[in-house]
Amino acid sequence: MTVEAFDRVQLDGTGIDRITEDEVVSVVREAIAEGRGGRILTPNIDILRQAQTDHGVRAYLDDADLVVADGMPLVWASKLSGTPLPERVAGSSLIWSLSRGLGYDQRSIFVIGGAPGADGVKDGATRAADRLAAKCTGLRIAGTLCPDFGFEKDQRNYADFCAKVAGAEPDLVFVGLGFPKQEAVITRLREALPAAWFIGCGAAVNFVAGDIDRAPRWMQKTGLEWAHRLGTEPGRLATRYLKHDAPYAMRLLAGAATRRG
């Protein structure tokens, strides 16, 4: 199974791969076995909105080997347009399914992100990696890093960070630093690790580490996970979700229905 085997559904100028989560795992496992690296990007409504005006965001999308819909509004819009995506493929789910798949092949992962450690408590990246290794038989942990906030602004620290990841030679790297910082980091790391796969997974590292609770499954399936996130982090997410993303989502859905009509 190759990346080229999947058609892309166009949503407001962004191509989304018509692919299931299981197929993503199969593509990545096959590519790693053949020595081919790649990049997975999981746009939601907010990323799709930013891509309309931000050339940097558009460049990240264009550089991705797999672009999957991490948001039910994208799936709904695809159905309204008459070119339905098979399902939502969330980064917070892929961190588990990819780890299980790589475990079958005795492959390795590197985990970046999470909350800092304190008073003898391991940092979030380490705790997430420990949990993934415990739950995914055969999975190897190449390394973990929980960089300080703003680490990328110090060129020496940034170079040291990249050298540590590259030196571990992982098969797949989970980068949970938030969008778009995680994508900038991936772009730089890809130069040093052309045979590795990368995925920017946002809060997924925090979910796996147990520092943030993910929404109940029924909210995930009904497209209400955003409401759960808003309830847990209102100060950070209220403006983004309510002022910017909600109006854009309504325009996207209305435009999809109009184009089909």
Secondary structure, 3 states (H helix, E strand, C coil): CCHHHCCEEEECCEEEECCCHHHHHHHHHHHHHCCCCEEEECCCHHHHHHHCCCHHHHHHHHHCCEECCCCHHHHHHHHHCCCCCCCCCCHHHHHHHHHHHHHHCCCEEEEEECCCCCCCCCCHHHHHHHHHHHHCCCCEEEEEECCCCCHHHCHHHHHHHHHHHHHHCCCEEEEECCCCHHHHHHHHHHHHCCCCEEEECCCHHHHHHCCCCCCCHHHHHCCCHHHHHHHHCHHHHHHHHHHHHHHHHHHHHHHHHHHHC
